[in-house]
Amino acid sequence: MITGRLAPSPTGAQHLGNARTFLLAYWSVRRSGGSLRLRIEDVDSPRVKPWAAQQAIDDLQWLGIDWDGEPIVQTERLDLYHTALDQLIANNSVYPCTCSRKDIAEAASAPHESTFRGEGPVYPGTCSHWQSGDTLPPEGSFCWRFRARDATIEFDDLVLGRQSCNPAQTLGDFPVTQKTGSPSYQLAVVVDDADQVVTEIVRGDDLVASTFRQLDLINALGYEVPSYAHVPLVTGPDGRRLAKRHGDTRLSHFRERGVAPERIVGWAANSAGLIDTRGPVTATELISSFGWQQLNRNPVVVDDTEFAPPSTP
């Protein structure tokens, strides 16, 4: 039996790509008779929209996805993240970093761009000389940056197969807090997954780099390692990840237009390779037939006309 999680971020509306990933996580957990947790990942406070958390919950319920227990909200759990940070500081696993993004990009010693798309330059280690017990920079002038391991990390992905990376060389040291002291996404999700005893994480394959960072944090904090399933992204016709430029693919938009949720579920199941047609189907109908071995490994292309209402004669 597994424990999975749904983790919408309330930085905007949930779209078709989110729906597909949520459904895959739901089917996997329910197929095993496991438990599914709901977490609102709102530590990215400057980008959080006040309406988005409830809308995400409404979207999930509309799709027919249920979960176990009460939802948890990251901004209500800050003490847990600070406790984990204290452990990392005591272990000399992190150091205060005063560098800006511009500093990193312009550093003459910056070795190279990460091989992971969209990750930017590898941090050159400018502030890494700091050791636990040294004097701290002025408050508010630094983030805490994690010392990435200079060793090969591997994991077996349920979709992608064996994955391998040397975090220090390929990704570099990374922030676990903002300069305000607020926890980063990387630290918060690792602490939450451990606290909720999550054993299976389903998310888009654009987050493989984050998984290597999180595995590094898991090791430093002594947590159990979950299993991972990185599923193909849903893209627009141009091959780029789904965004506003591809039209309105928000789930709330489809709800408002009277699109039946079974159509969304049927599309998700068909695009994942679970059923042969795109006919309407409920989320619960697919539970018994789900298996990771069936999953389509190719990116899924969609546009905003996918669920257009029938034309009126």
Secondary structure, DSSP 8 states (H G I E B T S, - for coil): --EEEE---TTS--BHHHHHHHHHHHHHHHHHT-EEEEEE----GGG--TTHHHHHHHHHHHHT---SS--EEGGG-HHHHHHHHHHHHHTT-EEEE---HHHHHH-TT---B-SSTT--B----TTTT--TTS----TTS-EEEE---SS-EEEEETTTEEEEE-HHHHT--EESB-TTS-B-HHHHHHHHHHHTT--EEEEEGGGHHHHHHHHHHHHHHT----EEEEE--EE-TTSSB--GGG---BHHHHHHTT--HHHHHHHHHHHTTSSSS-----TGGGGGG--GGG---S-EE--TTTT------
